[in-house]
Amino acid sequence: MCSYESGETDTSRRMIRAKLAACPGGSIDLNKCCETGIATVTINNPKTRNAFSGSMMVDLADVVAELETWRDGKGLLVHGAGEFFTSGGDFNTVMKLIDPVSGSLFCAFMHDTLKRLHRLPLISVSVIQGGALGSGAEIAMATDIRIMTSSSYLAFVQSQLKISTGFGGGTILTRLVGRSKALDLLASGRHVGSEEALRIGLADQIVPNGESDVVFGKARLSELTRGPVEVVRSTKSVVMAASELSVEESLDNERRVFGTLWGSEEHKCIVKRFLQK
């Protein structure tokens, strides 16, 4: 089972982390702006179309851990360096993990990382330039909102490699587009362009022609994170619970979250301002 919650030990985690770290190349660059509460993560390995080396997987896990403790954070933008999002796993790294034991631990490591990325209290946006292939498509699935350029595409090429999705992307994809469409995309491994992705709900927006993809993504994220940090995080909490929990559990969570905000100083100030008008 691809989950540390399913019995994987701390020793196993340390072992696969060390094995991944021994496969160097590229980096995951994090920039946090305390003024806006927006963080930017750059997948940086352009010589390989931003393929993920083992050390980059470790970097991503560390970045997610840092963002989990960033109390002032409201938003996260994920994009690739240059003109490509990410081509998935680096094959030099893959070949060093090809045995079943390493594969299971590697799956657990990345599954845990992307699940935590998906559940960050920050609103996350991925800007997909060029392509998002294989595990790269799963990384895009782990964000809340996907913005594509007119020429970009996603492809779940795992089936062409004789494997399946292992990092949670298949589950999120199915919830987004439905069972039959998810089967089509996962079984065929075909490219999904931005227009089709927008039509089926896989993408949320397409960058207008002539605009910078990253600038457009940051502007969109700024709109979504305009409010106080508590309100932004509470909104994310309500939506995340609604997408993952039962209806009753989600309703209970929504009521609880409301109670944490009602009567706050910000809330009182807004009410008084409306009354004065």
N, C-alpha and C positions, 0 to 999 in steps of 0.2 A: 504494500500500500504506500502511495506517495504522500506521506504526511508524517512529520515528526510527532504529531499527536497520537500516532498509531503504534507507538512503542520504540521509535528510534531513540537511541541514547545520546547523551552529551558526548560520549566518546566517538560515536558515529558521526555526529555533527562536526566535531573538531577534525576528524579524519578527512571527510569530504571537503571541508573548507580548506584544509592544507593542500589537498590534491588539486583543487581548483586554483588556489593561489599560485601553484607551481606552473600554471599555464598562462604566462604573461601576454600582454598586448592590449593596447588601447586603455581607455579609462572611462569612468562614469563621473562626470563633473557636476558638482552641486553648487549652486549660488543661491543664497537666501537674502532677500531684501526685507529687513525688519520694518522699514517704513511702510511698505505695502502689504506685508504678510504673504508675499508670493515667492515661491522657490522655483528655480529652473534647474532641471536635470538634463544634461546633454550626453547622449550616447556617442562617445568619441573614439571612433576607430575607422576613419574614412578610407584607409587603404584597402579595407576588406568590406566596404559598404556597411560599416559599423557592425560587423559581426561580433558576437559576444564571446570573448575569450573567458577562460576560467577566472582570471583575476578580475575581470569586469563583473562577473556574476557575484563575486565576493564584495566588490565595490558597491553594487546595487543593493545588496543586503544591508551593508553598513549605512548607505544613504537612507534607506527606508527606516532603519532603526533611529537614525538621527532625526528624521522628520516626525517620527512618532513622539518624540520628546520636545518638539518645538511648540511651545505653548502659544506663541504669537502667530503661528502659521494659519493661513486661510486658503491658499491656493497653491497648486503645483502644475507646472508646465513641463512636459516631457517631449523632447525632440531629438533628432539625429544631427550630428555635425555634417556640414556640407549639404548634399542634395539627396540623401537617403535616410530613411528612418532606421531600420536595422534589418539585415539579411538573416537574422536568427543566430544559431550557434556556430561558432568558429570550428571548422572541421578538424583542425589540429587538436583542439581541446576535446572534441567528440571522440576522436580515435583513442585518446588516453582514458576514456571512460566507457569504452565499448563493452566491457564485461558486465554481466547482469547485476552483480553486487554494487559496483560503482554506479551503474545506471540507476538503480533504485535509490541510492543515497543522493545522487545528483538531482533526480526527480524531486525527492523530498525537499531538498534545499531550495530549489527554484519555486516549487509549489508553495512553500511557506513564505518565500519572499514576495511573490506576486499576490498571494492572498492578503498579506499585510499591506502591500501597496494599495490594493483594491479597497481595503477597509480603513485607510488613513482618514482622520477627521477633516483633512483638507479636501476641497473640491479639485479634482485632477482633470487635466486636459492634455491629450496627446495631439501633437501636430505631425501628421504623417506626410513626409516628403518622399518622393521616389516610391519605395515599396516597404511594406512590413511583411516579412516572410517567416513562416514557421513559428518558432518561439517569439519572433518579433511581433507577429500578429497577436500572440497571446499577451505580450506586454501591452499592446494597444488596448486589448480587451480589459485589462486590469485598471484602466483609467475610466473616469466617469463619462467623459465626453471625448469624441474623436473628431478632429478637424482634418480634412484632406485637401490637397491641392487638386487642381483639375486633372493633372496627369498621374497622380499617385494611385496606388493599388494595394490591396491586402491579398494574401494567399496563404491558406493553411496547407502547406506543402508536406506536412507530416506523413500523410498517407503515401506520398510518392517516395518517401524514405523508408516505407514499410513499418512505420510506427504510428501512434495516435498522439493527440494532444495530451500533455502530462502536467501542465502548470496551471490548469484551471480555465484555460481559454475556451475549451469546448462547452463547458457548463454555462459560462457567461454568454457565449455566442448563441446558444440555444434559447436562453431567456430573452435575448434581444430580438432574434429574428424568427423564432419558432422552430419546431422540430424538423419539418420537411426541408426548409431552406438550410438549416444547419447541417443536415445530412448531405445535402447537395454540395455545400462548400467544403465540408470536412472530407467527404469521400472522393470528390473530384480533385481537390487541391488547386482548382482553377483560380486565375486572377480575378479579383473583384474591383473594378474601377470605381472612381469616386461617385459617378452618377448613379450606378447601381447600388453602391453602398449607402448613399443617401436615401434612395428609394425604399430599400428594405429595412432601414433603421440601424444599419451597421455604422454609418457615419452620421454626424449631427449637422455639419456645415461644410461647405467647400470654400476655400479661400478665393475671393474675387480676383479675376485676372489683373495683373499689374501690382498687386499688393504683396508685401513680404509675408511669408507664411508664419514666421515666428512672431513678428510684430502684430499680425492679425490675431494670433492665438493669445498673446499677452493682453491685447485689448479686450478680447472676449472674456478672458479670465478675470480681468479687472472689473468688468461689469457684474460678474457673478459674485465677486468677493467685496463688493462695495460696503457692505454693512459691518457692524462690529464683529469681532472674532467669535464671540459666543453665539451670535445669531447664525453666522455662516456655518459654524461647526454643528449647531443644532439642526439646521436645515439638512446638512449632509447625513446626520444621524437618522433623521426621520425617513429620508429617502432610502438609505441603505437598509434600514430595518424593514421597510415595506417591500424591498426587492428580495430579501432573504428569509424573513421570518413568516410564520403563519399570520393570518389576518388578525387574530386575537392578540398575539404577541406584539405585532406592529402597532395596533391601536393602543395597547398599554404603554408602549414606548413613546408614542406620540403625545399621550396625555402627560407622561412624566416629564418629557422634554419641555412641553409648554409650561409646566409648573416651575421649571428652573429659570424661565425668562420673564414671566409675568410679575410685574411690580418692581422690576429692576430700575435702576436710576435712568438708564437710557429709555426704557419704556415710559416711565413717568414724564420725562422731558418731552417726548414726542406727543403724548396725550395732552399735556399742558399747552404745547405749541398749537395744536389743533383747536383747543378750546379758545385760545386767545384770538384765533382767526375768526 
